[in-house]
Amino acid sequence: MSTTPKRGRPRDPAKLALVLAELSGDPALFFEYGTPPYNVADVARRLEMDPANLRAYLLALERDGLVIRERRAVECWNAIAVGHLPRRVLCFWNAATMEQDRAAGDAWNAGADDRSAEAAASMFKLFSKPSARQELPLVEVIR
């Protein structure tokens, strides 16, 4: 009688730790990745993992109580509609940092209008400067 190892539960502690760390919100990365919670596709893209494998890791972390799952509406690109549409997807929080991540995300979202106004003002200032044009010599075109 041969014994086969059980399948279905990820065993690599380094990958589990990497996935768990990736779910923590870092305010320095909010501009690029958005605020937590993160869905499977976004985390898979950041970690360069297969989303199906990542989902197995996330569910294993959830069983251990390290991750909290919630369903949320996220704007996703729809090629048929040629635009972003809300879609309900599974998103995951790091249970240890959930409250801090939620507070940091709320603060980030509350300052969005100020950041937009500041960016618009700096672009307007940059592009409205009169350029120092040099008088170019006239060139005669000969055909």
FIMIKE-727224 format. One record per atom (N, C-alpha, C): residue in one letter; atom name; x, y, z. Coordinates in steps of 0.02 Angstrom, whole numbers. Layout:
N
   resn   name        x        y        z
      A     CA        X        Y        Z
...
REM end
This chain:
143
   resn   name        x        y        z
      M      N       42      -59        0
      M     CA        0        0        0
      M      C       45       63        0
      S      N       36      104      -50
      S     CA       78      164      -56
      S      C       40      224      -26
      T      N       77      266        4
      T     CA       47      327       32
      T      C       65      385      -14
      T      N       16      420      -35
      T     CA       27      479      -76
      T      C       16      541      -34
      P      N       57      592      -45
      P     CA       47      653       -5
      P      C      -19      687      -22
      K      N      -49      718       28
      K     CA     -112      753       16
      K      C      -99      815      -26
      R      N     -146      828      -70
      R     CA     -140      886     -113
      R      C     -191      938      -93
      G      N     -183      997     -119
      G     CA     -234     1048     -110
      G      C     -216     1102      -60
      R      N     -165     1094      -20
      R     CA     -145     1146       28
      R      C      -74     1167       14
      P      N      -63     1231       -2
      P     CA        5     1254      -15
      P      C       49     1245       46
      R      N      110     1222       35
      R     CA      155     1207       90
      R      C      217     1251       94
      D      N      229     1292       45
      D     CA      290     1332       43
      D      C      283     1393       89
      P      N      315     1392      148
      P     CA      307     1448      194
      P      C      335     1514      168
      A      N      386     1511      125
      A     CA      414     1573       97
      A      C      363     1607       52
      K      N      328     1568       11
      K     CA      277     1598      -33
      K      C      217     1623        8
      L      N      198     1586       59
      L     CA      143     1608      102
      L      C      160     1675      134
      A      N      222     1681      158
      A     CA      243     1744      190
      A      C      245     1800      138
      L      N      267     1786       77
      L     CA      271     1836       25
      L      C      201     1861        6
      V      N      154     1814        0
      V     CA       85     1833      -17
      V      C       55     1875       39
      L      N       66     1854      101
      L     CA       39     1891      158
      L      C       69     1961      161
      A      N      133     1968      149
      A     CA      165     2034      150
      A      C      138     2079       93
      E      N      122     2049       37
      E     CA       98     2088      -21
      E      C       29     2116       -8
      L      N       -9     2086       37
      L     CA      -77     2110       52
      L      C      -77     2170       99
      S      N      -21     2182      133
      S     CA      -17     2241      177
      S      C      -11     2304      135
      G      N      -47     2354      155
      G     CA      -46     2417      116
      G      C       14     2460      134
      D      N       51     2480       84
      D     CA      107     2525       94
      D      C       87     2592       61
      P      N       76     2644      101
      P     CA       55     2708       72
      P      C      101     2734       16
      A      N      164     2715       17
      A     CA      209     2737      -37
      A      C      190     2705     -104
      L      N      154     2648     -102
      L     CA      135     2613     -164
      L      C       62     2624     -183
      F      N       25     2663     -145
      F     CA      -46     2674     -161
      F      C      -55     2707     -229
      F      N      -10     2752     -247
      F     CA      -16     2786     -311
      F      C      -14     2737     -369
      E      N       28     2685     -363
      E     CA       36     2637     -417
      E      C      -14     2580     -413
      Y      N      -27     2554     -353
      Y     CA      -68     2493     -346
      Y      C     -136     2505     -316
      G      N     -150     2564     -291
      G     CA     -214     2576     -259
      G      C     -212     2556     -186
      T      N     -269     2561     -153
      T     CA     -273     2547      -82
      T      C     -300     2477      -71
      P      N     -282     2446      -13
      P     CA     -309     2380        3
      P      C     -384     2384       13
      P      N     -420     2330        8
      P     CA     -398     2261       -5
      P      C     -382     2250      -78
      Y      N     -341     2201      -92
      Y     CA     -320     2186     -160
      Y      C     -353     2123     -185
      N      N     -371     2122     -249
      N     CA     -402     2062     -277
      N      C     -347     2014     -302
      V      N     -368     1954     -319
      V     CA     -321     1901     -338
      V      C     -282     1921     -401
      A      N     -315     1950     -450
      A     CA     -281     1968     -513
      A      C     -227     2020     -502
      D      N     -240     2070     -460
      D     CA     -190     2122     -448
      D      C     -129     2095     -411
      V      N     -141     2054     -360
      V     CA      -85     2026     -322
      V      C      -46     1977     -365
      A      N      -81     1938     -406
      A     CA      -47     1891     -451
      A      C       -2     1928     -500
      R      N      -25     1984     -526
      R     CA       15     2024     -572
      R      C       77     2052     -537
      R      N       69     2075     -476
      R     CA      125     2103     -439
      R      C      177     2050     -420
      L      N      153     1990     -402
      L     CA      199     1936     -382
      L      C      221     1892     -440
      E      N      193     1905     -500
      E     CA      207     1865     -559
      E      C      193     1791     -545
      M      N      132     1778     -520
      M     CA      109     1711     -505
      M      C       47     1696     -546
      D      N       32     1633     -554
      D     CA      -30     1611     -585
      D      C      -87     1627     -537
      P      N     -141     1661     -559
      P     CA     -195     1678     -514
      P      C     -228     1618     -480
      A      N     -231     1561     -514
      A     CA     -261     1502     -483
      A      C     -218     1477     -425
      N      N     -153     1478     -433
      N     CA     -109     1458     -378
      N      C     -112     1508     -321
      L      N     -114     1571     -338
      L     CA     -117     1623     -287
      L      C     -181     1617     -247
      R      N     -236     1602     -280
      R     CA     -300     1594     -245
      R      C     -296     1538     -194
      A      N     -261     1483     -212
      A     CA     -252     1428     -165
      A      C     -212     1451     -104
      Y      N     -161     1491     -115
      Y     CA     -121     1518      -59
      Y      C     -164     1563      -15
      L      N     -203     1607      -47
      L     CA     -245     1653       -9
      L      C     -298     1616       33
      L      N     -327     1564        4
      L     CA     -377     1526       41
      L      C     -344     1487       99
      A      N     -283     1463       89
      A     CA     -247     1430      143
      A      C     -232     1480      199
      L      N     -212     1541      181
      L     CA     -200     1593      232
      L      C     -265     1612      268
      E      N     -320     1611      231
      E     CA     -384     1626      262
      E      C     -404     1572      312
      R      N     -393     1509      294
      R     CA     -407     1454      340
      R      C     -367     1460      404
      D      N     -306     1486      399
      D     CA     -264     1495      458
      D      C     -280     1559      496
      G      N     -326     1600      470
      G     CA     -346     1661      505
      G      C     -300     1720      493
      L      N     -256     1715      444
      L     CA     -209     1769      431
      L      C     -234     1819      379
      V      N     -287     1800      343
      V     CA     -314     1841      289
      V      C     -389     1845      297
      I      N     -417     1903      282
      I     CA     -490     1912      284
      I      C     -513     1926      214
      R      N     -564     1888      193
      R     CA     -590     1894      125
      R      C     -655     1934      125
      E      N     -663     1975       74
      E     CA     -727     2010       64
      E      C     -740     2018      -10
      R      N     -803     2024      -27
      R     CA     -822     2034      -97
      R      C     -836     2107     -106
      R      N     -808     2137     -159
      R     CA     -812     2208     -171
      R      C     -820     2223     -245
      A      N     -850     2280     -259
      A     CA     -856     2303     -329
      A      C     -791     2339     -347
      V      N     -759     2317     -401
      V     CA     -697     2346     -425
      V      C     -706     2364     -498
      E      N     -679     2421     -519
      E     CA     -683     2441     -589
      E      C     -636     2398     -630
      C      N     -663     2359     -677
      C     CA     -624     2315     -720
      C      C     -636     2334     -793
      W      N     -584     2326     -834
      W     CA     -590     2342     -905
      W      C     -633     2290     -939
      N      N     -681     2313     -979
      N     CA     -725     2269    -1017
      N      C     -714     2285    -1091
      A      N     -687     2237    -1128
      A     CA     -670     2249    -1198
      A      C     -732     2257    -1242
      I      N     -786     2224    -1224
      I     CA     -847     2230    -1264
      I      C     -878     2299    -1256
      A      N     -881     2322    -1194
      A     CA     -909     2389    -1181
      A      C     -858     2444    -1195
      V      N     -796     2425    -1207
      V     CA     -740     2472    -1217
      V      C     -740     2525    -1162
      G      N     -736     2500    -1102
      G     CA     -734     2545    -1044
      G      C     -729     2506     -980
      H      N     -723     2542     -925
      H     CA     -720     2510     -859
      H      C     -790     2501     -832
      L      N     -804     2442     -806
      L     CA     -869     2428     -775
      L      C     -857     2398     -706
      P      N     -903     2411     -659
      P     CA     -894     2381     -593
      P      C     -907     2306     -596
      R      N     -866     2268     -561
      R     CA     -873     2195     -559
      R      C     -859     2173     -488
      R      N     -900     2128     -462
      R     CA     -891     2104     -394
      R      C     -838     2050     -394
      V      N     -784     2062     -357
      V     CA     -728     2015     -354
      V      C     -709     2002     -281
      L      N     -674     1946     -270
      L     CA     -648     1932     -204
      L      C     -587     1974     -191
      C      N     -586     2008     -134
      C     CA     -529     2047     -114
      C      C     -506     2022      -45
      F      N     -442     2032      -31
      F     CA     -413     2004       30
      F      C     -376     2058       69
      W      N     -384     2056      135
      W     CA     -349     2099      182
      W      C     -299     2056      221
      N      N     -244     2086      240
      N     CA     -199     2054      288
      N      C     -231     2067      356
      A      N     -249     2013      392
      A     CA     -286     2020      455
      A      C     -247     2059      507
      A      N     -180     2053      507
      A     CA     -140     2086      557
      A      C     -138     2162      547
      T      N     -143     2185      485
      T     CA     -137     2257      471
      T      C     -200     2287      443
      M      N     -256     2251      448
      M     CA     -318     2273      415
      M      C     -340     2342      438
      E      N     -342     2355      502
      E     CA     -366     2420      527
      E      C     -320     2477      506
      Q      N     -254     2467      509
      Q     CA     -208     2519      487
      Q      C     -214     2530      412
      D      N     -222     2475      374
      D     CA     -228     2482      301
      D      C     -293     2518      283
      R      N     -346     2502      319
      R     CA     -410     2535      305
      R      C     -405     2610      320
      A      N     -373     2628      376
      A     CA     -366     2699      394
      A      C     -321     2735      343
      A      N     -266     2703      324
      A     CA     -221     2734      274
      A      C     -256     2741      207
      G      N     -295     2692      187
      G     CA     -332     2695      124
      G      C     -385     2749      125
      D      N     -420     2756      181
      D     CA     -471     2809      187
      D      C     -439     2878      184
      A      N     -381     2885      217
      A     CA     -346     2950      214
      A      C     -321     2964      144
      W      N     -297     2913      109
      W     CA     -273     2921       40
      W      C     -331     2942       -5
      N      N     -388     2908        1
      N     CA     -446     2924      -41
      N      C     -474     2993      -24
      A      N     -471     3013       39
      A     CA     -496     3079       58
      A      C     -453     3135       28
      G      N     -390     3122       16
      G     CA     -345     3173      -12
      G      C     -341     3172      -87
      A      N     -382     3131     -120
      A     CA     -378     3124     -193
      A      C     -392     3189     -230
      D      N     -442     3227     -207
      D     CA     -458     3290     -241
      D      C     -401     3340     -235
      D      N     -369     3343     -176
      D     CA     -313     3388     -167
      D      C     -254     3369     -211
      R      N     -239     3303     -216
      R     CA     -184     3281     -259
      R      C     -199     3296     -332
      S      N     -261     3287     -353
      S     CA     -280     3302     -422
      S      C     -272     3376     -437
      A      N     -294     3418     -391
      A     CA     -289     3491     -401
      A      C     -216     3512     -403
      E      N     -175     3483     -359
      E     CA     -104     3499     -358
      E      C      -69     3477     -422
      A      N      -86     3418     -447
      A     CA      -56     3393     -509
      A      C      -77     3437     -568
      A      N     -141     3456     -570
      A     CA     -165     3499     -625
      A      C     -131     3567     -623
      A      N     -122     3594     -563
      A     CA      -89     3660     -557
      A      C      -17     3656     -579
      S      N       18     3602     -560
      S     CA       89     3597     -579
      S      C       95     3586     -654
      M      N       49     3548     -685
      M     CA       52     3539     -758
      M      C       36     3605     -794
      F      N      -13     3641     -768
      F     CA      -31     3705     -799
      F      C       28     3753     -796
      K      N       61     3754     -738
      K     CA      119     3798     -729
      K      C      176     3777     -776
      L      N      186     3712     -782
      L     CA      240     3687     -824
      L      C      229     3703     -898
      F      N      167     3692     -921
      F     CA      153     3700     -992
      F      C      133     3770    -1012
      S      N      123     3815     -963
      S     CA      105     3883     -982
      S      C      164     3931     -980
      K      N      223     3907     -968
      K     CA      282     3950     -968
      K      C      296     3972    -1040
      P      N      310     4035    -1050
      P     CA      328     4056    -1118
      P      C      397     4027    -1135
      S      N      400     3997    -1192
      S     CA      464     3967    -1211
      S      C      508     4020    -1243
      A      N      571     4012    -1233
      A     CA      619     4059    -1262
      A      C      635     4035    -1332
      R      N      595     4060    -1379
      R     CA      606     4039    -1449
      R      C      662     4080    -1479
      Q      N      702     4045    -1515
      Q     CA      756     4080    -1551
      Q      C      730     4093    -1621
      E      N      751     4150    -1646
      E     CA      733     4165    -1715
      E      C      772     4119    -1761
      L      N      735     4080    -1799
      L     CA      767     4034    -1845
      L      C      782     4070    -1911
      P      N      838     4055    -1940
      P     CA      853     4087    -2004
      P      C      806     4060    -2058
      L      N      789     4105    -2103
      L     CA      746     4085    -2159
      L      C      786     4043    -2207
      V      N      755     3990    -2229
      V     CA      788     3945    -2276
      V      C      749     3946    -2340
      E      N      784     3954    -2394
      E     CA      751     3954    -2459
      E      C      749     3883    -2485
      V      N      689     3862    -2503
      V     CA      680     3795    -2531
      V      C      687     3797    -2606
      I      N      732     3757    -2632
      I     CA      744     3756    -2704
      I      C      717     3690    -2730
      R      N      676     3694    -2781
      R     CA      649     3634    -2811
      R      C      678     3620    -2877
REM end
